[in-house]
Amino acid sequence: MLKRRLFTPGPVPVPERVLLAMAQPVINHRAPDFLPVFQRCKTGLQRIFQTEQPVLLFAASGTGAMDAAVSNLLSPGDHALVIQGGKFGERWGEICDAYCVRTTKIDVEWGRAADPADVEAALDANPDIKAVYLQASETSTATRHPVKEIAEIVRRRDDCLIVVDAITAVGVYDIPMDDWGLDVVLSGSQKAFMLPPGLAFMGLSERAREFMKSSQAAHYYFSLDKELKGLETDQTSWTPAVSLLQGLDVALEMILDEVGLEETWARTEKLAHATRESMRAIGLGLLAPDDPSPACTAVLVPDGVDGPELRKYLRDKLGYTVADGQGKLKGKIIRLAHLGYFDRFDTIAAIAAVEMALAAQGYVHKMGEAARTATELLAE
Ligand SMILES: Cc1ncc(COP(=O)(O)O)c(C=O)c1O
């Protein structure tokens, strides 16, 4: 028997209770019985984003919200600063290109965090920059960028927004939108929210809402103005993903009221720490040793081991789907997830599987050492 286990940093496994909530009969989104579901989701999202500002919901993957964060805030010819430290940082640049927004790019070595001093220098050299686009957690390299410090720099300017792709940060670690003065914060359902893909979320500050008024870029489906007006009466402009919202309602209750947000962050960090230490214990290197994101761990495939074969063995012989590297990291790393519906036993078992797969690929190590390390660290 081969039991399939999903161990990627999105999509993540979905709790049984959430699956059952999504299996309920579909209700009409303009009918009265949908209203309380929507209202609970709306306030729950504000709690998980740590904001009093409106948080919009879209029937889209996370990239939809990224797209909207360019097409609704800037105009063709505007100037943006893009922090590129991985595949998703590059995506900000591509979206800006698509909307004819000029960009200055800070290229950060993949696996390293951005340096706030570089952001300050770029803003000083280009006073016309209207928005800074970055990731909080760059999932492709398992790296965490210093959002708080960068926000402090951006906030000193009245005419510049900070737009944070926090798709693998919200619900993963403490990223308080209001306290840090973040203008736009994005996330997606298939990450810490423990849902299938298909929902994107966007918190918008007052400053961002002001900025929107002068944006001239073309958009239709993702009209933040329309969505904000609808939100006032608990409506979305278009048909929402009703079943996903029924699931979100339950998932938010689990995270916020049953487990607790701080406890969720602490669990995720603990799993990440144990995974990093267990990989080091068997001589493996990490891509982001100094600035790791707790969302996932990027483990360097050791010399002599074929990355695709390693993942294939994990998937086909052991039942574990883990993530590959993306772009120039394809085949060079494997990424193990911590965000979302994972506990210590999932993690210890996944680490044991990685050890077995490495041994099968000829990597010599003391079998069981990584799992032992993780077990000890996760015992209390
Ligand atoms: C940091 C980050 N940004 C953007 C995305 C893109 O989101 P989606 O694939 O849901 O469009 C992802 C997805 O993994 C991500 O991790």
PDBQT file of the ligand as one rigid body, heavy atoms in Angstrom, charges set to zero:
ROOT
HETATM    1  C1  LIG A 401       5.399  33.920  -2.319  1.00  0.00    +0.000 C 
HETATM    2  C2  LIG A 401       4.438  33.520  -3.399  1.00  0.00    +0.000 A 
HETATM    3  N1  LIG A 401       4.000  34.458  -4.252  1.00  0.00    +0.000 NA
HETATM    4  C3  LIG A 401       3.148  34.171  -5.225  1.00  0.00    +0.000 A 
HETATM    5  C4  LIG A 401       2.703  32.890  -5.410  1.00  0.00    +0.000 A 
HETATM    6  C5  LIG A 401       1.780  32.620  -6.547  1.00  0.00    +0.000 C 
HETATM    7  O1  LIG A 401       0.567  32.215  -6.079  1.00  0.00    +0.000 OA
HETATM    8  P1  LIG A 401      -0.405  31.324  -6.984  1.00  0.00    +0.000 P 
HETATM    9  O2  LIG A 401       0.384  30.156  -7.452  1.00  0.00    +0.000 OA
HETATM   10  O3  LIG A 401      -1.475  30.965  -5.975  1.00  0.00    +0.000 OA
HETATM   11  O4  LIG A 401      -0.896  32.189  -8.063  1.00  0.00    +0.000 OA
HETATM   12  C6  LIG A 401       3.132  31.865  -4.583  1.00  0.00    +0.000 A 
HETATM   13  C7  LIG A 401       2.713  30.478  -4.798  1.00  0.00    +0.000 C 
HETATM   14  O5  LIG A 401       3.339  29.535  -4.405  1.00  0.00    +0.000 OA
HETATM   15  C8  LIG A 401       4.026  32.200  -3.533  1.00  0.00    +0.000 A 
HETATM   16  O6  LIG A 401       4.475  31.262  -2.704  1.00  0.00    +0.000 OA
ENDROOT
TORSDOF 0
